[in-house]
């Protein structure tokens, strides 16, 4: 039996003989229905994301700076943005795109089966349905990457965080243009990441709050950047307009186009061409980059600051979630 979308999480749902269910069960069931069940997996089967300094791999410590630092802030208590041995695992099937990031925020020796965080993005490229799962280690501990339990079959928060906690993490505020976002760090193993840059996109949400994440994109005419991927508009009404705007049009666009140097970047990462990560492997001079992309990047930043301008062509990203739910 399919779980009703309008269930109230505050009072839990009753699904036939199954009785009262937790929000974890409700969300997992909805994701399994709209995208597909996710089996038990092992982070060791993923590919390690390299950390290099001046092109040389570093494996015996976490350097303060590196050629391609992780853009997602590893936070206080971490070993910085250049921690080796995070792993990317592709669990995609014929009908679903599923990416796993087993993230190291503190240095652990090569071969360690413990991680600081395990993140799963599951996406149905046919309908756009997307689900988000996250497991986090307690302070000073690790979360096991061995025999990781199925997030769609979870019944409580003993391993996976509750969907309410995942909503509070605001992953979709940065992933505002599509589920799988490129960065120089992850781009080193991009062949192991599923991509869907122009496909339908929407969040599975049985009344938990995922649908509050931003899903509007720009449709600027003759914009070179938009010929390869969408640019989201981020939060149209951010809680604090004075703060730096997250998302593909804000901080990410600035990092990708050399306007802002990310935390953890070494000298090589701070100067052209490494400072301009978009488009990947451009291979031409900075002057050529400016001729082809500078105005497009400037227009994107203008629309990020004020998406209501006529030139921005703001529109909601198309998805087919309603159609899928009514089958």
N, C-alpha and C positions, 0 to 999 in steps of 0.2 A: 504493500500500500504506500502510495506517495504521501509524504508529510505535507500538510497544508501550509502554504506560504504565509498565511495571515496569522499563524500561531503567535500568541503572546509569550515572549520569553520569560517575562516576570512571573507568570503563573504556570509555565511549562505547558506542553501539549499532550493530549491523549491521542494515541494512534492505535485505534482498535484494541486488540488484546495485548499489545505491547505495554499498555499502561503509561504512567507518567514518564516522560523522557527529559533528560538534561538538554541544555542548549547545545552541548557538545555533540550529543547523538542527533539532534535535529539538524544541525549544520552538516555533520558528516553524511547523513542520509541524503540531504538535498544535493550535496556535492557529488555523491556517488551516482545519484539519479541523473543529474544534469551534465556530468563530465565523465564519471567512471570511478569505480573503486580503485584505491591505491593500495598495493600490496606491501607487506613487510619488506624493508630494504636495508642495505648495509652501505654506510658512507665510504667504506674502503673500496667499493666498486667504482667510485667517482674518480675524476681526474684532478690532480692537485694543481692549484693555481700558483704559478711561479712568482717568486719575489726576487727581483734582480736589482743590483746597484751597478751602474755603468755597464749593463749588459751581462754581468756575472751573477749567477744564481747564488742566493744566500740561503743556507739550510740549517745553520748552527745557532742562529739567534734571530731576533726581530730587529732589524736596523731602524734607526730613528727616521730615516728618509729612504726612498727607493724610486726606481724609474716609473713605476705604475702603482701608486698607493691606492688602497681601497677607498672609494668615495663615501661609502656609508660609514658614518662616524662610529668607531668601535667603543667610544665612551670612556669615562673615568674608570681607572683600574685596569685598563687594557694595556697592551704593549705597543700601542700605536696603530698606525694605518698600514704597516708593512710586515704583517705577521705571516710567516710561511705556513703552508700545508692546509689552507682551506681547500675544500673539495666541491666540485660541481658534478652532479649525477643526473643523467638524462633518463627518465623513466617513461618516456613517451610511448604511446601505442598507436595503432592505426587511426584511432578516432580522438585521441587526447594528447595534448602537449603537457608534459609534467617535468618541471625542473626542480632539483633539490640543491640547496646550498648548505653545506656543512661548514660552518664558519669558525675559524680560529681567531680569537681576539687576544689571547695570551699565548706565548710561545710554548709549544709542546714538541717533543722530539718526533722526527719522522716515524710514521707507523703508529703513532698514538691513536687509539680508538675513541678518545674523548674529545669533545668539541664544546665550544661555548654557546653555540646556537645552531639549530637546524631549521631551515626555512623551506617551505614547499609552496610552489605556485603551480596550480593545476588549471588548465585552460582547454575549452572546447572550441577549436577553430571554426566549427560550423555555425555555432550559435553565439559565440563570444562569452559564454558562461565561464567565470573565473572564480577559483576558490584559493584561500590563503590559510596556511597552517604554520605554526611556529612553536618550537620547543626551546626553552632557555635554561641554562645551568644556574643553580644557586650560586651566590657569591662565594668565590674561592673554590668552587667545585667544577665539575664538567658534566656534560650530558653525553650518554653513551651513543656512539654511532654504529653500534653492532645490533643487528636484529631490531632495527627501529620499527616500532609498531605502526600499523596502518593508521593514518590520521582519519580516514573516512569511517573506520570501524571503532574509533575511540568512544568510550562511554563517560569518561570523567577527565579531570585535569591532572592525572597522575603522571603523564608524560607530556602530552600536548597542552598548550595553553587553551583556556576557554576561548570561544570565538569573540566574546566581549573584550577579552584582553588583547586579542589580535586586532580588533577594530581600533582600540585605543593606541596601538602602535603606529597607526596612520600609514601603513605601507603604500596604500593606494594614492596617497597625496603626492608621493614622488612618482609612482608608476601610473601617471595620469594619461599617458598616451597609448600604452599597450602593456601587456603583462611582463614582457621580458625586455629589460633595458640594458643597453650597451654601456660599458665603461672600459677604459684602458685595462683595468685590473681583470675584470671578467672576460674582456675581449681576447685575452691571451689563450683562452680555451673556448672561444666562441663557437667552434664547430660542435661542441657538446651541449650547446644551449639551443632549445627550440626557438624559432622566431615567427612572428605573425604581425609585421609592422602596419599593415593596412586592413587587417581582418576585423570582424565584429568584436566588440569588447563590452562586457558588463559584469557586474558582481552578483554572484548567487547570494541572496539575502532573505532568509526566512524570518524577517523582523528583528534582526540583530543590530544593524547599523552600517553594514558594508555599502549600502546604496547611497550613503551620504558622502562617499569618496568622490572626488571630481571626475567627470567624464565628458568634458568639453574640449574640442580641438580647434585649432586655427585652420583657416582655409585661405591663406594669403595667395593671391595670384602671382604667378611667375616667381615663386620663391624656391631657390635652388635646394635648400635644405629639405623642403617638404616633398621633393621628388623621390626621396629615399625612405622617409618615415614620417609619421605624424608628429606634431608638437602639441601637447596638451596646454590648456590655459591655466592649469592648477586650480586652486581654490578661488572662485570668483569674488568671494567676500572673506578674505583671510581674517582670523581672529585678531591679528595685530598687523595692520598694513605697513607699519614702520619696520617690521622685521624682514629679513631676506626671504623672498618667496621660494618655496621648494617646488619641485616638479621639473618636467622636461623643458619648460620655458624659462625657468628661473635659475637656480643654482647650477643645475646640470648643464644647461646651455652655456652658462658662463665658464664652467670648467672645460667644456668641450671645445670652446672657441678661443681659449687663451686669454679671456678677460680676467679670470681669477685663478690663482695658483692654488690647487687643493692642498690641504694639510697632509704632510708626509712626503711631499714631492721633493726630490733631490734636484741638483742643478740641471741635469739632463732633462728631467720632466718639466722644468720651469721655463725652458726656452724652446723655440721653434726648431724642429717640427713636432716634438713630443707634446708641447703645450697645446697644440691644436689637434685634438683626437678625432675630430670629425672633419671630413669623412675619413674613415680608417685607411691607412696606407695611401694617402693622397700622393706623395712622392714628388711634389713640385715645390717651387720656392714660396716663401711667405708672401712675396708680392703677387704671385699668381693666385694664392689662396685669397688674398684681399680682393682681387678683381672679381673672383667667382663667387665668394661666399660672404664677404664682410657686410654688404648691404642687406643681404637676406638675414644674417644674424642680428643686425641692428633692428630690422623690422620686427623680428620675433621678440626681441627684448622690449620694444615699444608696446607690442600687443600684450606682452606678459604684464607690463605695468598698467595698461589700460585696454583690456580686451574688448571694450565696447566700441572701439573705433571701427568705422565702416570697413576699412581695409582688412581687418582681421578675419572677417567672415566666420565668426564664432558659431559653432554648431555642436550639438550633442553627438557623441560617437555612437554609431549605429550598432545595435545588438539585436539578437533574435531570441532573447530569453523568454519573453512572453509567449512566443510561438512554440518554443520547446516545452514550456510548462503546460500548454493547452493540448499537447498531442494526445 
